[in-house]
Amino acid sequence: MTQVVEKIKALRTALHEHNHRYYILDQPTISDYEFDQLLKQLQQLEAEYPEYHDPNSPTQRVGGGVTKYFETIAHRFPMYSLSNTYSKEELELWEERIRKVLGAETEIAYSCELKFDGVSVSLTYENGELIQALTRGDGTQGDAITTNVKTIKTIPLKLKGDFPSFFEIRGEIILPWEGFNKLNEERAVKGEPLYMNPRNTASGSLKLQDSSLVAQRPLNCFLYALAGDNLPVSSQFEALEKARSWGFKVPDSAKLVHSIDAVFEFIQHWEEKRKFLPYEIDGIVIKVDRLSQQQELGFTAKAPRWAMAYKYQAEQVTTVLQGVQYQVGRTGAVTPVAQLEPVVISGTTVKRASLHNADQIEKLDLRLGDRVYVEKGGEIIPKITAVDSSHRGAEAAKVHFISHCPECGSPLEREEGEAQHYCKNELECPPQKMGKIQHFIGRKAMDIEGLGAETVSLLYQEGLLNSIADLYRLQPEQILPLDRMAEKSVTNLIEGIEKSKEQPFAKVLFGLGIRFVGETIAKKLAKQFQSITALQEASLEELLATDDVGERIAKSLVEYFSNPKNKRLILQLQEFGLQLQEVEKEQLLHPSFSGKHFVVSGVFEGYSREDLKKEIESYGGSIVSSVSSKTDFIVAGNGMGPSKRAKAEELGIPILSEKDYNSFKG
């Protein structure tokens, strides 16, 4: 038996090495036939001796596992999106903002990398073995696609070298042009519809239930960033080199530069050269290289301040404007959408394009029958950029923005300083009612499992849902007779609704969908007023005294709570048992922290920045992002920006080192 175990281990080691040489290094040392023979030997031995199963064996590359439901899992480290620009002027402004934080004379290096047009993925490795693969999802949580990802040959199942015991690495899964074209040739022979573009095909491949089908897709993966605590690197470029040494496929196109002029040279170099790449890219990603400087710059709610995507100008085509439809969103904003004669842009057939608002229609002087220029420009819905003056529609066919809501007929209003027109009939307008319910059940609000947008639409059409409160009146016998409603799914839905009653006050408040009240503001209002009753009774002045609440938000809150129908809704939610007041948490209030404002800056040995912030908040302190006269303390780690330090010294704000902080808290 020992001989069998040794044989299995030897075959796995050899196949992992040959995989690495073929797919990562492009330096194969055996033929495809010889590789296949080794793989067959291993498959036979694993079939005979299932007790020696290894989830990361090279045989897992061929797939075979079936995933019926893709479990949604929270990211340990958020997967932020990137801010982007199409102009060098905006890139220069970005660098100016960086220097304001880090200091004008600070040396800054940039890692310049190609922006692949694929599907983002986060891979987790423990003791050198792949244990989890998640899609980006909404950035805070994604779908587990581990079984499918194991079939991608350029993703190592086992690492080599001096890798950390536990870390995450982010990458982009792509479908090269050669593989995409081959797939379409095969579909054409079978008389099947052709795939439209590589990115969508890659995305669809990763959600196939049968991993053996995924294995047949020639997917590739380029890795571009490490994520984790106490990583063995000090810069982004070093991270790329380390990842390559551990066995990952890291593009050799990345370049370390030391000035914004060199960044522009890199952008210009690839603007022409990208046309000859074997895969799609849509721009360049520029990152501040040093991790300590990245920590100092931090993040906005959606994106890192230390990175920027420069997007190349999109392909532009012409087509004919056939009509204009108007869509009503959850907030009542009315958006005009152009109906176009179908045209192909970057491999996708386009039939609609955004017109944004009334000003855009007026600016373009649109008429039905116009030949218009359309481009994708990084947007989900393409946009019309101009009209071909030599091919105009009739003057009588001029497009005029509508005056009444296309859904409920209410007059539209446009507030001073607003670009959008709004339908103010928010409690009776069908898409607004459905939109509010869909917002309420979302992940960042009540996170009701078993209930999605399509089901909300179905229940609304059937007259079972007319408001948020109706969710808590639903009975299984009402839902079971409806299409696609099996007993198990109905049980999950009802249980998900019941469980949502445990969600904290801040999530309920955000879920109400009050205009301008986002997730962060909802948390601050919940903390400040403690209950929905106190919030309803708050004056405009009291609302304005809350951190980050300006006049626009305060007026929106007063308007919302002055509406009798909204008051009635809140009473109903209280009766159903939702959390409409803050539950007292066991808090280790510390006299030195309570009511004080802290700025956390730099890199720490004993804490991650997030853990340190949470600890300060648990003691009763508040975290603020910038140094001002309201700041009480700065907790400074390694690499704190010189501008923050200078401002703190100028204002006389105490600066605590990590050691000082530990003494401070006692």
N, C-alpha and C positions, 0 to 999 in steps of 0.2 A: 504493500500500500504506500510505503514511503516513496518508492520509485514513481508511482502514479502522481503523487502530490508534487514531487520535484519536476516531473515532466510537464504538468499543467503550469507550474510557476515559470518554468523556462520558456514555454511557448508564449505565455502572456507577456513576459518581459521582452522577448524577441519581437513580438507583433507590435507592442507599444513603441518600441524603438524604430521599427520599419515604418510605422504610421507617421512618427515624428519626422523621419528622414524624407518621406515622400511628400507629405502634405505641408509641413512647416518649413523644412530646409530646402525642399525641391532637389534633394540629392539621394535618390533611391539607390540601394546597393543590391537589390534582388529584383527579379522580374515579377510582373503581376501574377503570372501563373504560380511561381514559387510562393508568393504571399498567400494566394488562395489555398494552396495545398497545406500550408501551416495552419491557416484558419480552420480548414476542415478537420484537421487532426484535433485541434483544441475543441471544436464543437462536438466531436464524437466523444472525447474524454469527459467533457462537462455533462453530456447526456447520460453517459454511463455512471458517472459519479456526481449526482446532483448535490450531495452534501458539501462539495467544494465550490458551491456557487459564489461568484463575486459580482456584485452589481456594476463594477467598473471593468469587467473583463472586456478585451477587444471584441468578443463575440456580440456584445451589446450594440455594436455599431450597425449591425444588420437590422436592428429593430425587432418588432414582433409583439412588444407590449402594447396593450390597448388602454387608452385613457378616456373614460366615458365623460367625466366631468373634470375640468381643470380647476383645482382648488385655488382660491385667492388667499395669498399670504402677504403679510406686511413686510416691507423692506426694512432691514435692520438700519441701513443708511439710505436716506431718501435719494431717489433718482431724479434730480432736478432737470428741467428743460434748459435750453440755452437762449439768452437774448441774441437777437440777430440784427444785422444791418446789411444794406446793399451799397453803402457809400463809404468812401475812405474818410470823408469829413467826420462821419459819426464814429468811425474807429479812432480817429484822433481825439474826439471828445471823450471817448471811453478811456483812453490812456490818460487824459488830463484828470479825470475823476479818480483814477487809480493813484496818480501821483499826489493828489490832494490828501489821500489817506496815508500813503506810504512815505511821503516826503519827496519834494521836488528833486533832491540830489541823490535819492536812493537808486542803487543799481537794480535794474529790473531786466530779467531775461524772459523770453517768451518761447513756449513750445508751439510750433506751427504744425498742424496736422490736417489731413484730408477729412472732409465731412462726408462719410459714406451715406448713401441713400438706402437704408435698410431698416431693420427692426432691432431696437435696443434690447439688450438682455443683461441680466445680472447673474453671475455665476458664483457660487459659494464653494470653497474648498476647505476641507478639514483634514489635517495630517496628509496633505498632498493628494487627496482624492475628491473628485467632484461629488458633492452631496445634494446640490440644489441648483435649479435654473429657473429664474423668474422673468416674465416680461416686464417692461417698464410700467404698464398699467397707468394709474393716475399719478405716479411718482412716489406715492406713499405705500402702495400695495400693488402687486401684480399677480398674474396667473402662473402656477407651477407647470412648467413644460419640460421637466427634467428628462423624462423618458424619451421625448422627441429630440431634445438637444444632444443626447448621448450618441445619436446616429450621425452627427456632423463631424466629419473626420478632422477638421482643423481645431476642434475643441478637445484638449487633452483630458483623458479620464483620470490619469495619474501624472503627477508632476515629477520633475527632476531638480536637483540642485538645492539651494539654501532657502527654500520657500518658508513663509511663516506657518505656524501650526493652524491658524484660522484666518481667513480673509475673503473678501469679495473682489471680483474683477468685472468691469463693465466692458461690453463690446457691442458690435453691430453685426447682425446676421444678414448676409446679402446673398443674392443670386446673380452670379456673373452673367454677362451677355451671352456667352457661348452656351451655358446650361439653359438659359431662358429660351434661346432660339431653338435649341434641340427639343425642349419640351413642347414648344409650339409646332415644330415639324411633326412630332409624333401625334399630337392632337389633330393636326390637319389631315393626316393619313386616316385617322379614325373617324373623321367628320365631326369632331367635337369643337365647341367654341374655343377660340384662342385666348390665352391669357393676355391681359392688357399691358402690364409692365412688370419688371422684375421685383420691385418693392412689394407690391400687393401680393404677388405670387409667393414671395418668401414669407410674408405675414400669414397668408392662408395655409401654407405648408406646416407652419409651427403649431397650428391648431387642428391638424388632422388627428383623428382619434387613434388610427392605427400607425404606430411608429415605423412599421416596415415600409409603409408608403412614403413616410418622411425620408427614410434612408435612400429612397430612389431619387430624391430631389438633390441636385448638385449644389447644396447650400454651402456657404463659406462663412467664416467668422473672423473678423479682425478685432483684437482687444486693444482698448485705448486708455483705461484708467483703473487704478487700484482703489479700494475702499476698505477702511478698517481702522482700528485703534493701534497706535504704536507700530506703524508700518516701518520696515527696515530701509526706508528711502527718505531723502530730504527734498526731492524735486520731482516734477512730472516726468521730465526726460529720463531721469534715473529709474523711475517706475517702469517706463516703457522698456528700458534695457534689461531690468530685472525680470520683467514678465517674459521677455524673449528667452532669457536664460533658463526659466522654469519650464519652457516647452510651449509657450503660447505663440500664436501667429500674430506678430506685431508688425504693422506696415513699416517698411524701411524708408518711406517717403517723409516721415516726420523730421523736422529740423529745429534745432535750438538756435535762436537768434537773440541779439542784444540791443535792438533798436526797433522803433516802429517803422523806420524806412526799410529795414531788412524784412519786416513782416509784409510790407507792400510788395517787395520784390518776390517773395514767396507766392503771394496771391497772384501776381501777374504771370509768374512762371507757369502755374497750374491752370490759369484761365484758358490757355490754348492747349496745353498738354493733356488736359482732362478728356478731350475728345478722343484720345487714343488709348484711354485706360480700358481694361477688360471688364469694368464694372462702373456703375453710376456713382458719381459724387455730385453734390449740389452746392459745394462751397468749401470754405476753409475754417477750421476751429483754431482760435488763438487763445492760449492759456498762459497766465502768469506762471512761471516755471517753479519757483520756490514754494514749497508747501507751507512754510511759516508765513509767507506773504499772502498766500491764499486764505489761511486762517484769519489773518488780520483783516482782509477785505470782506470775508464772510459772504452772506447770501441775502437776496431779497426773498419775498415769500415764494417766488417761483424759480429763480435762477441764481447761479453763482455770480458775484460781482467781478470775479477774477477771470472770467472766460467770456468770449464773444464769438459768434459764428458770422463770418462774412459770407453772404450768399451771392452766388453769381446770378446775373440777370437771367430771368426765365425765358424760355422759348415763347415767341409771340406769333400768333396766327390771325387771320381775318375770317370772319363769318358774318352771317346776316342776323340782325335783331328781329325776332318774330313776335315778341310780346313781352310784357312785364307783369309778373305776379307779385303779390305783397304778402309777406309772412309776419305773423304776430308772435312775439316771443313771450316768455314767462313774465317779464316785467312790463309787458304791454308795448315794448318798442316795435315799431313797424319797419321792416326791412324790405326794400324793393329788390327783386331778383329777375334778371334778364333771362328770357327764354330764347335760346339760340338755335340756328340751324346746326345740327350736330357736326363737330369738327374734332380732329385728333390733335391733342397737345401732349407731348412727351409720352406717347404711348397710351394715353387715356382718352376715351371719347367724352367730349364735353358738350353738354346741352344747356347748362345754366351758368350764370356768372353773377357775382354780387355787384349791386349798384350802390350799396352802402346807405345812402340817404337822399333826400330831396335836392340838396345842394349839388350832389354828384350828377344827378339827372340834368339839372339846370346847366351845370358847367359843361357837360358834354353836348348839350342841346340835342338830346336824342329824339329820333323819330323812328317809328316802326318801318322796317325795310332798309334801315341804315346798314352799310357794311362797316363792322366795328373791329377794332384790334383787341384781342383777348390774350391774356397771359396768366400763368399759374402763380408765379411770384411767391411761392412758399405757402400759399393759402390753401385751405381745404377746398373752398369754392373759388374757382378762378374769377378774375376781375376784368372789366372792360377798361382799357386805358385811354382809348382815343377813337375817333370816328374818321373813316376814310372820306375826306371832303369831296372826292370825285364820284362817290357812289352814295348819294343821300336819298332817304325816303321822302315822301311827299310832305309838304309843310303842314297839310291838314292832319297828318299822322303824328304830330308832335306829342311826346309823352309828357303828361302832367301828373304830378304826384297826387294821390287820392286824398280826399278830405274826410272820409269816414272809414271806420274800421271794416275791413273786408269780411270779418267773422261775425261781428255783432251789430254793426251799423252805427255805433256810437261816433260822435264827432272826434276827430283826432286833434291833439294839442301839442304844441311845440313850445317848451319853456325857454325863457331867455338864456342864451349861452349854450343851449343844447343843439346838437346836430340832428338828433332823432325826433320823429313824431311819435307820440304815445297815445294808445287807447287807455283812457282812465277808468274804463268799466271793468276793473280788475277782478271783481267778485262774480261777474256774470259772463264775461267773455270766454267762450269755450277753450281756446288754446292757453289762455292765462290760467284758467282753473286747473286744467290738466298739468300745465307747466309747474304750478305751485305744488301740486301733489307729487309730481316726479322729483322736484327739488327736495321736498320734505323727506322722501324715502331714501335719498341718496346717501352714499358712503360717509360724506363729511357731516351729514345731518343725523337722521334717525337710523340709517344703515339697516333698513328692513330687509332681511334675507327672504328669498322666495318671491320677491315682488320687484318687477322691472317696469320700464317705460311702456312696453307693449301690453303688459297685463293691466297697468293703470288705464291705458287707452281703451282696452276691451271693457273693463269694469265701468268706465265713464260712459261709453256708448250704450251699455246695458242699463244705465240709470242707477247703478249701485254706488257710484262715487260721484259726489258733487262738490265735496270739500275735503280738507284734511281730516276733519272730525269724522267723516263717514268711514274712514279706514277702521275705526274702532267700533263700528256698528256691524261690520261684515260678519256673516255667519256662513259656515261651510255649506249648508244646504242651498244658499243663494248662488254659490260659485260653482259647485260641482256640475250643474247642467251645461255650463258654458264650454265652448270649443277649447280643446287642448288642456282641460282642467281635470287631471287625474286625482284620485283621492290623496296620494302621497304629496303631490305638489300643493294641494289645497291645505293639507295639514301643516306643511312647512310655512306656507303663507300666513296662516292664522297664528302659528307659533312665533313667527318673526315679528308680526304686528304686536303681539302681547309682550314680547321681550323688549320691544322698543320703548316701552314705558319706563324702563330702567335707565335710559339715556339721560345724561346730566342736563341741567337747565341750559347751559350755554349751547348745546347741540339743538335743543328744542327751539331756542331763540333764533339760532341761525336758520333752522328748518322752516320757520314761519315765512321766510322769503321777503322780509322787510327791505325795501329798496335801499341800497348803499350799505346795508349791514352784512358785512362779510364774516367769515369764520373768526378772524382775529378780533374784530370789533365786538362780536357777540360774546366772546370770552371776557373782554374788558368790561362790558356792560353788566354781565352776570356777576362778575367779581365786585363791581362798584355798587350795584343796587340789590343784589342778593335774591330778589324775587321779581316775578312778573308784575305783581301788585305795585311794588315800589317803583318799578320802571314805568308803569302806566301813569302813575301819579306825579312823576318827575316833571319839573318845569323845564323850559328851554335852557335856562341858565344852569340848572343842575346837570342837565345832559351835557352841556358844553364844558363843564368842569371835569368830565371824564377824559382820561388820556386818549389822544388821537381822534376824539369825536369833534368834528367841525360843524359849522352851521348847516351844511347840506344834510349830513347824517342826522343831526338833532331835529331839524324840521321834518325830515322823513319819518322819524319816530313819533313825533307829536301828531302828524297827520294820520299815521297808521292807527294809533291808539285812540284817536278822536272819532274814528269810524265805528258806529254802533254794531255793524256786522262783524268787525274784527273783535270787538269786545265780547260779542256773543260766542265767537269761535273759541276764544281763550277760556271762557267759562266752561264750555263743553270739554275742552282738553283737560281742564282741572278735574271735572267730574269723572273723566275716564282714567284719571290717576297718573297723568304725565308729570314729570319732574319740572315744576315751574318755580322752583326756588332752589338756591344753592344748598346742598347737603353739607353740613359741617364735617370737614375732614380733620382727621387727627393730624394736627400740625405742630411741629416742634418749634414753636415761636421762640425766637431768640431776641433778647432786648437790643443787641447790637445790630440786628438785621431789620427788625420790624419797621416798615414804612420807609426804609432807605432805598435809594436808587443805585444800582451797580452796573458798571460797564465791565464786561469780561473780554480780555484781549490777549492774543498770543497762543502759544502751545504749552501744555502742562504735562508734567511727568506722571502725576498721580491721578489725573482726571482727564476725561474727554471734555471738551468745552460744553457739550450738551448736558453731561452729568453734573458739571459744576454749576451751570445755570439752574438746573432743577433743584440742586441742594440749596442754593441761595433762596429760591422761591419757597422751598419747603420751610425755611426759617423765617419767612415773612418778608423777605426782601423783594424788590422789583428789578427786572433786567431792562436796561435801556441800551440802544444800539450806538448812540453817539455821545461824545463828551460835551456837556453844557453846564451852565451854572446850577442846574437842578441835580447834577450827578453828585452823589455822596462819596463813593469809593470806586477806584479802578482796581480790578484784580488782574495783574499783569503776568503773563507767562513769557516764555522765550519768543523772541521775534515780534514783540509789540511794536507797532508803527511809531516812528519818531514824531509824527504830527500829533498823534493822540497824547503822547507823553508830554510834548511841548505845551499843548493846550491845557492838560491837567495841571502842569506846573504853573502856568500862567494864571489859572483860576484857583490855585491852592488846594486842589483835590488830592486827598491821600491816595498813594499808589501802593497796593499791597502785592508783594511777591507771593508765590505759592506758599512759601514757608510762613510769611507774615499772615496770610489768610488762615492757615491752619491754627496759628496761635490766636488769631482774632476770634475764631469761632469757639476756641477753647476745647 
